Amino acid sequence: MVKSTTDFGVFVDLGMSTDGLVHKSQLSNTFVANVADVGLEKGQTVKVRVLSVDAAKGQVSLSMKDKGEASAKPAGERKRADLSKYEAMSPQEEIEATVDSVMPYGAFVKFEDGTQGLVHISQLSVGRVENTGDAVSVSGTNDIEAAYTLCEGYVSVREQVRLS
């Protein structure tokens, strides 16, 4: 049962002398920027897995991720995304993407096929951008020029976001 939420995760009452912590990186198989976005409330019953126990410190690390999901595998074992569609695009071609999260260094976007990408803050506008949130917003759909860097199954976008 959820005992409390914090900026870094959720404490779960395990019915023992210590509570367990589900770190925000373990709340979902997808990226979680803000714990509040997961929608967990105090008193809510949740299903968790024990990741580790440190008896000396009295700490229990928990996860709410699905055990069989690819995102739970080490990086070397993950299935790489098929990026051939992006390799064939010209640098001036535009693709539509949805902003998943906004960070101080840029915006994470998701393309219609599920491929994720990072638009660095320096590439959000022709001029200087002081705050990523001034240029894009979460769930905003944007057209992105197709210049990119392909690596590790992700698309790192290198060109300007065109707000639509």
C-alpha positions as CSV (number, residue, x, y, z in Angstrom):
1,M,0.0,0.0,0.0
2,V,1.3,3.5,-0.9
3,K,2.4,5.2,2.3
4,S,3.7,8.5,0.7
5,T,5.0,10.0,-2.5
6,T,8.1,12.2,-3.0
7,D,9.9,13.8,-5.9
8,F,12.2,10.8,-6.2
9,G,9.7,7.9,-5.8
10,V,7.0,6.2,-3.7
11,F,7.2,4.7,-0.3
12,V,5.3,1.5,0.1
13,D,4.1,0.0,3.5
14,L,5.3,-3.6,3.5
15,G,3.8,-4.4,6.8
16,M,7.2,-4.6,8.4
17,S,9.3,-2.2,10.5
18,T,10.6,-0.5,7.4
19,D,8.9,0.8,4.3
20,G,10.1,0.0,0.8
21,L,11.0,2.6,-1.8
22,V,10.0,2.4,-5.5
23,H,12.4,4.9,-7.1
24,K,10.8,6.9,-9.9
25,S,12.9,5.0,-12.4
26,Q,11.2,1.8,-11.3
27,L,7.6,3.1,-11.4
28,S,6.9,2.3,-15.0
29,N,8.4,0.6,-18.0
30,T,8.3,4.0,-19.7
31,F,10.2,7.1,-18.7
32,V,8.8,8.9,-15.6
33,A,9.8,12.6,-15.3
34,N,7.4,13.5,-12.5
35,V,6.2,11.0,-9.9
36,A,2.8,12.7,-9.6
37,D,2.1,11.9,-13.3
38,V,1.9,8.2,-12.4
39,G,-1.3,8.9,-10.4
40,L,-0.5,6.9,-7.3
41,E,-2.3,8.1,-4.1
42,K,-1.7,7.5,-0.4
43,G,-3.5,4.3,0.6
44,Q,-3.6,2.8,-2.9
45,T,-2.7,-0.9,-3.1
46,V,0.1,-1.6,-5.6
47,K,1.9,-4.7,-6.9
48,V,5.7,-4.5,-6.4
49,R,8.8,-6.7,-6.7
50,V,11.7,-6.6,-4.3
51,L,14.9,-5.6,-6.1
52,S,17.2,-5.6,-3.1
53,V,17.3,-5.5,0.7
54,D,20.0,-3.8,2.7
55,A,19.4,-5.1,6.2
56,A,22.2,-3.0,7.7
57,K,20.6,0.2,6.5
58,G,17.1,-1.0,6.8
59,Q,16.3,-0.3,3.2
60,V,14.2,-2.2,0.7
61,S,14.3,-1.3,-3.0
62,L,11.2,-2.1,-5.0
63,S,10.0,-2.0,-8.6
64,M,6.6,-1.7,-10.2
65,K,8.0,-2.5,-13.7
66,D,6.8,-5.6,-15.5
67,K,9.5,-8.2,-15.1
68,G,9.3,-9.5,-18.7
69,E,9.5,-6.1,-20.4
70,A,12.5,-5.3,-22.6
71,S,13.2,-2.0,-20.7
72,A,13.9,-4.1,-17.6
73,K,16.8,-5.8,-19.4
74,P,20.4,-4.6,-19.3
75,A,21.3,-2.2,-22.2
76,G,23.3,-4.9,-24.0
77,E,20.3,-7.2,-24.2
78,R,17.7,-4.7,-25.4
79,K,16.3,-5.0,-28.8
80,R,17.5,-2.1,-30.9
81,A,14.9,0.0,-32.7
82,D,14.7,-0.2,-36.5
83,L,16.1,3.2,-37.5
84,S,16.2,2.5,-41.3
85,K,13.2,4.8,-41.9
86,Y,15.2,7.7,-40.5
87,E,18.4,6.8,-42.3
88,A,16.6,7.1,-45.6
89,M,15.2,10.6,-44.9
90,S,16.6,13.8,-46.2
91,P,17.9,16.4,-43.7
92,Q,15.1,18.9,-44.7
93,E,12.2,16.4,-44.4
94,E,9.9,17.0,-41.5
95,I,8.5,14.4,-39.1
96,E,5.8,14.8,-36.5
97,A,6.8,14.1,-32.9
98,T,5.1,14.4,-29.5
99,V,7.0,15.9,-26.6
100,D,7.1,13.3,-23.8
101,S,9.1,15.3,-21.3
102,V,11.0,18.6,-21.0
103,M,14.3,18.7,-19.2
104,P,16.8,21.6,-18.6
105,Y,19.0,20.3,-21.4
106,G,16.3,19.6,-24.0
107,A,13.1,17.8,-24.9
108,F,12.5,14.0,-25.2
109,V,10.1,13.3,-28.2
110,K,8.4,10.3,-29.5
111,F,7.7,9.6,-33.1
112,E,4.5,7.9,-34.4
113,D,6.3,4.5,-34.6
114,G,7.4,4.7,-31.0
115,T,11.0,5.7,-31.6
116,Q,12.2,8.2,-29.0
117,G,14.5,11.1,-29.6
118,L,16.2,14.0,-27.8
119,V,16.1,17.5,-29.1
120,H,18.9,19.3,-27.4
121,I,18.1,22.8,-26.1
122,S,20.6,24.3,-28.5
123,Q,18.5,22.9,-31.4
124,L,15.0,24.1,-30.2
125,S,15.2,27.4,-32.0
126,V,17.3,29.4,-34.4
127,G,18.0,31.9,-31.5
128,R,19.2,31.1,-28.0
129,V,16.7,29.3,-25.7
130,E,17.2,29.9,-22.0
131,N,14.4,27.6,-20.8
132,T,13.3,24.4,-22.7
133,G,9.7,25.0,-21.6
134,D,9.7,28.3,-23.4
135,A,10.1,26.6,-26.7
136,V,8.1,23.3,-26.4
137,S,5.6,21.8,-24.0
138,V,4.8,18.2,-22.9
139,S,2.3,16.5,-25.2
140,G,2.7,19.3,-27.7
141,T,3.0,17.9,-31.3
142,N,5.8,19.4,-33.2
143,D,7.3,19.0,-36.7
144,I,10.9,18.2,-36.5
145,E,13.4,18.4,-39.3
146,A,14.9,15.0,-39.9
147,A,18.6,15.7,-39.3
148,Y,19.5,13.3,-36.5
149,T,22.2,11.1,-35.0
150,L,21.4,7.4,-34.7
151,C,22.8,5.6,-31.7
152,E,21.8,2.9,-29.2
153,G,18.3,2.5,-30.7
154,Y,17.5,6.2,-30.2
155,V,17.3,9.1,-32.5
156,S,19.1,12.2,-31.4
157,V,17.6,15.1,-33.3
158,R,20.1,17.8,-34.5
159,E,17.9,20.3,-36.1
160,Q,15.4,23.0,-35.2
161,V,11.9,22.1,-33.9
162,R,9.2,23.8,-35.8
163,L,6.2,24.5,-33.6
164,S,2.9,23.8,-35.3
